[in-house]
């Protein structure tokens, strides 16, 4: 097909006959190019109208969709997946990542989060995360994680139960909470540590053995006392550790605690206040008697 125009006038439009082919080395100073329902073809690809609102890039056989490579993309409405189980992919290389950026009103766009490729891929929050306040999800599933703004609690769905992770300011560690769950550990009869009877003994002949008490929730603690027994010489020692939610490790709270050799409680000893959900009584020195032990421990606010 051949088209002509006056040399001093631009093309106002080119209308291509569906039954004809047009080959050109270059076209300049054009107006609209109207191809109707036809296709624009390159050596290996074609562009065609899909419907009144979309066009597609496909192979020349017109039986497979192909990709488009852009330097950047700006959209004014949204990005909508056209099928199920589609992906936004970071490069398939360890340590490569996709950044999610947002505006900082003093610095411009800054990184908020990233998706990182690794032996164990992960999502990294680069800035503090805010959970939008809401009530219990209509149908919570395992792994659901939300902030309940009615109860003022952080909640998590574990199998068929909803678990409260944090509830406002941590409660004071009461004696009732300390004695709710029997102690565990590798000392002999660790449950004697917090059963409120002072009848049996918890002891060990091995440095490093412990009895662990779980409060069942995050609490504040600041005082302890222990109940002894008369067989001990009094030169054995303990330390009390608490589990830190700052870095998820056990930290020493009070060290060099001597065994008590009388059948009664010591006075309460006040230590620095900390937040934790569990403590450990750890043997650090064996008493001359042959074991280091006690009949009862209380760790409270």
ABEGO torsion letter per residue (X at the ends): XBBBBBAABBBABBBBBAABBBBBABBBGBBBBBAEABBBBBAABBBBBABAABBBBBBAAGABBBBBBBABBBBAAEBBBABBGBBBBBBBBBGBBBBBBBBBAAAEBBBABBBBBBABBBBBBABBBBBBBBBBBABBBBGBBBBBAAAGBBBBBBEABBBBABBEBBBBBBAAAAAABBBBEABBGAAAAAAGAGABBBBBABBGBBBBBBAGBBBBBABBBBBBBAABAGABBBBBBBBBAAAGBBBBABBGBBBBABBBBBBBBBBBBBBBABBBBBBABBBAAGBBBBABBBBBX
